């Protein structure tokens, strides 16, 4: 893997990414399931191996927004990871997260094991890349209940605000591994047609009206990787006029007033296996996912070092 910056010495490992994908997608992992709890154990083990302290943040919530289990009282568990022995909770921080749950009828390879695998590579590579004088601390979060209406993200935004955390921004990794080089493979909302490519081979960096600097800085970090097309989109009014841009754990952070991004392969606008039993590892483009993961590592490292 070749990068145009010095970040190339912190390359991602495609073999590790694939191993994470196969392990996490053996069976669906919906909310409250033993399979989801097993996935939490798997992720926790690697985070701790890579030098992170992992805290389970348990919460109970009425599902008043999601189409799954609507109206039910749900129990969720977010995994929150910080650097072992080095994390200063008083310092400003960046949150990077990915939801761990899947729909009940899908193994969720793209949605969202692809992003969890990328987050684990960030966890593996960032401690060694940390520089003295870094501007931001980093917390990594494996969110629960995303498929029930981004409830895990909503809880973490609420907790961050209520705890007085100096959270400078949040990045949600959401479906990173589907790519189609066929012209016309990318669908777009009517208002965006002609403004973005109609070939589904790019990664999108999507932020709201409060996220200008975060969009620019994270996209610049991703663009340091050769061969990865990166497209940026900034939406007004927290994305309420373009609901597809709200469909991940970043949107509760928008609503809470934080700068936040969704990094995505654009989900159902490209991937025909979205929320289907066919969302399996063999439908993903491993080279594309490898590039996106390296780009996410580069961008996160740059943000931590330089701030925004």
C-alpha positions in Angstrom: 0.0 0.0 0.0 1.5 3.3 -1.0 0.6 6.7 0.5 1.7 10.1 -0.7 2.7 11.1 2.8 4.9 9.8 5.7 1.8 8.0 7.0 2.7 5.1 4.7 4.8 3.7 7.6 1.6 3.0 9.4 0.0 0.8 6.8 -3.1 -1.2 7.4 -3.1 -5.0 7.3 -5.5 -6.4 4.8 -5.2 -9.9 6.3 -6.3 -8.6 9.7 -9.2 -6.7 8.2 -10.5 -9.8 6.4 -10.1 -11.9 9.6 -12.2 -9.4 11.5 -14.8 -9.4 8.8 -15.2 -13.2 8.7 -15.3 -13.5 12.5 -17.9 -10.8 13.0 -20.2 -11.9 10.1 -20.6 -15.6 11.0 -24.2 -14.9 12.2 -26.4 -11.8 12.6 -25.8 -9.8 15.7 -29.0 -7.8 16.5 -29.7 -6.0 19.7 -30.0 -8.1 22.9 -28.6 -11.2 21.2 -25.8 -13.4 22.5 -24.2 -13.0 19.1 -23.9 -9.3 19.7 -22.4 -9.9 23.2 -19.9 -12.3 21.7 -19.0 -9.6 19.1 -18.4 -7.1 22.0 -16.1 -9.6 23.6 -14.2 -10.0 20.4 -13.8 -6.3 19.9 -12.9 -5.7 23.5 -10.1 -8.3 23.3 -8.4 -6.7 20.4 -8.8 -3.2 21.8 -7.1 -4.3 25.0 -4.4 -6.1 23.1 -3.7 -2.9 21.2 -3.2 -0.9 24.3 -6.7 0.6 25.1 -8.8 0.6 28.2 -12.4 -0.4 27.4 -15.4 0.7 29.4 -18.8 -0.8 29.0 -21.4 2.0 29.0 -24.8 0.4 29.7 -28.0 2.3 29.2 -31.7 1.8 29.0 -33.8 3.8 26.5 -37.3 3.9 25.1 -37.1 3.4 21.3 -39.1 6.3 20.1 -37.5 6.7 16.7 -36.4 3.4 15.1 -38.5 1.2 12.9 -37.2 -1.9 14.7 -38.6 -2.4 18.2 -40.5 0.9 18.0 -42.1 1.8 21.4 -40.1 -0.8 23.3 -37.7 -0.2 26.2 -34.3 -1.4 25.1 -31.0 -2.1 26.9 -27.9 -1.1 25.1 -24.1 -1.3 25.7 -21.6 1.0 24.0 -17.9 0.1 24.3 -15.8 3.2 24.9 -12.0 2.8 24.5 -9.2 5.2 25.6 -5.5 4.8 25.6 -4.2 2.7 28.5 -2.5 4.7 31.1 -2.1 7.8 28.9 -5.6 9.2 28.5 -6.2 12.6 30.0 -10.0 13.1 30.4 -9.6 16.9 30.8 -8.1 17.4 27.4 -10.1 18.1 24.2 -11.0 14.9 22.4 -12.2 13.4 19.1 -14.6 10.5 19.0 -14.3 7.9 16.2 -16.9 5.2 16.2 -18.7 2.4 14.3 -21.9 0.5 15.2 -21.4 -3.1 16.1 -25.1 -4.3 15.8 -26.7 -5.6 12.7 -30.3 -6.2 11.6 -31.7 -9.6 12.7 -31.8 -11.1 9.2 -28.4 -10.1 7.9 -24.7 -10.9 8.7 -24.0 -7.2 8.1 -20.7 -7.4 6.4 -20.8 -3.9 4.9 -23.3 -2.8 7.5 -21.3 -2.5 9.6 -18.6 -5.1 10.1 -16.5 -3.3 7.5 -16.3 -0.2 9.6 -15.7 -2.1 12.9 -12.7 -3.7 11.2 -11.4 -0.3 10.1 -11.8 1.0 13.6 -9.8 -1.9 15.0 -7.0 -1.0 12.6 -7.1 2.6 13.9 -6.9 1.1 17.4 -3.9 -1.0 16.4 -1.9 1.7 14.6 -2.6 4.9 16.5 -0.8 4.2 19.8 2.5 3.7 17.9 1.9 6.8 15.8 1.0 9.1 18.8 3.2 12.2 18.9 4.2 14.4 21.8 2.2 17.6 21.6 -0.8 16.0 20.0 -3.7 18.4 20.0 -6.5 15.9 20.8 -7.2 12.8 22.8 -9.0 10.0 21.0 -11.8 7.8 22.1 -13.1 4.9 20.1 -16.7 3.7 20.4 -18.4 0.6 19.3 -22.0 1.7 19.3 -25.1 -0.4 20.1 -28.7 0.1 18.8 -27.8 1.9 15.7 -30.2 -0.2 13.8 -32.9 0.8 16.2 -32.6 4.5 15.4 -29.0 5.6 16.2 -29.8 5.1 19.9 -26.3 4.3 20.9 -25.0 7.4 19.3 -27.8 9.4 20.9 -26.8 8.1 24.3 -23.1 8.8 23.8 -23.8 12.4 22.6 -26.1 12.9 25.7 -23.5 11.4 28.0 -20.7 13.6 26.5 -22.7 16.7 26.9 -23.9 15.9 30.4 -20.4 15.0 31.6 -18.9 18.3 30.4 -16.5 16.5 28.1 -14.6 18.8 25.7 -15.6 16.9 22.6 -14.4 18.7 19.6 -15.9 16.4 17.0 -17.1 12.9 16.1 -16.6 10.6 13.1 -18.9 7.8 12.4 -17.5 5.0 10.2 -20.6 3.6 8.3 -20.4 1.0 5.6 -16.9 1.2 4.0 -16.4 -1.8 1.8 -18.8 -1.9 -1.2 -17.5 -0.6 -4.5 -18.7 -0.9 -8.0 -16.7 0.5 -10.9 -19.6 0.2 -13.4 -20.8 3.6 -14.8 -24.3 4.2 -13.4 -23.8 2.1 -10.3 -24.1 5.1 -8.0 -27.6 6.4 -7.4 -28.0 10.0 -6.1 -30.7 12.1 -4.6 -32.3 14.3 -7.2 -30.7 17.5 -5.8 -27.2 16.0 -6.1 -27.4 14.5 -9.6 -24.8 16.0 -11.8 -22.8 17.2 -8.8 -21.3 13.9 -7.9 -20.0 10.8 -9.9 -22.5 8.2 -11.0 -19.9 5.5 -10.6 -19.9 3.9 -7.1 -16.1 3.7 -6.5 -15.6 6.7 -4.1 -15.8 7.2 -0.4 -17.9 10.0 0.9 -17.2 12.4 3.7 -20.4 14.0 4.9 -20.8 16.7 7.5 -23.3 19.4 8.5 -23.3 23.2 8.7 -21.1 23.1 11.9 -18.5 20.7 10.5 -16.6 22.8 7.9 -13.2 22.4 9.4 -13.7 18.8 10.3 -14.8 17.9 6.8 -11.8 19.6 5.2 -9.2 18.1 7.6 -10.6 14.6 7.5 -11.0 14.6 3.7 -7.4 15.9 3.3 -6.1 13.0 5.4 -8.1 10.5 3.3 -6.9 12.1 0.1 -3.3 11.3 1.1 -4.0 7.7 -0.1 -3.3 7.0 -3.8 -6.1 5.5 -5.8 -9.0 6.4 -3.5 -11.5 8.9 -4.9 -12.9 11.0 -2.0 -16.1 13.1 -2.3 -17.2 15.7 0.2 -20.7 16.8 1.1 -21.8 19.5 3.6 -25.6 19.6 4.3 -27.5 22.4 6.0 -30.0 22.1 8.9 -28.4 18.9 10.3 -29.3 17.0 7.2 -33.0 17.2 7.8 -33.6 18.0 4.1 -31.7 15.0 3.0 -32.6 12.2 5.4 -30.1 9.7 3.9 -27.3 11.8 5.3 -28.6 11.2 8.9 -28.6 7.4 8.9 -25.7 6.7 11.2 -24.5 7.5 14.7 -23.2 10.9 13.7 -26.7 12.5 13.4 -27.4 12.6 17.2 -24.1 14.5 17.5 -25.3 17.0 14.9 -28.5 17.4 16.8 -26.5 18.0 20.0 -24.5 20.8 18.4 -21.3 18.9 17.8 -19.3 18.9 14.5 -19.6 15.3 13.2 -19.0 13.3 10.0 -20.2 10.2 8.4 -17.6 8.3 6.3 -19.5 6.0 4.0 -19.7 4.1 0.7 -23.2 5.6 0.5 -25.1 2.5 1.7 -28.3 1.7 -0.3 -27.5 4.3 -2.9 -24.8 1.8 -4.1 -25.0 -1.5 -2.3 -27.9 -3.7 -3.4 -27.3 -6.0 -0.4 -28.2 -3.3 2.2 -30.2 -4.9 5.1 -30.4 -8.2 3.2 -29.2 -11.7 4.0 -26.8 -11.3 1.1 -24.7 -8.6 2.8 -21.8 -11.0 3.1 -18.1 -10.7 3.0 -17.8 -12.0 -0.6 -19.8 -9.0 -1.9 -17.2 -6.5 -0.6 -14.3 -5.1 -2.5 -11.3 -5.9 -0.2 -8.9 -3.6 -2.1 -11.4 -0.7 -1.7 -11.9 -1.4 2.0 -8.2 -1.6 2.5 -7.7 1.8 0.9 -10.6 3.3 2.9 -9.2 1.9 6.2 -5.7 3.3 5.5 -7.3 6.6 4.6 -9.3 6.6 7.9 -6.1 5.8 9.8 -4.3 8.7 8.1 -7.1 11.1 8.6 -7.5 10.3 12.3 -3.8 10.5 13.0 -3.6 13.9 11.3 -6.6 15.2 13.3 -5.1 14.0 16.6 -1.8 15.6 15.8 -3.0 18.9 14.4 -6.5 19.5 15.7 -9.1 21.3 13.7 
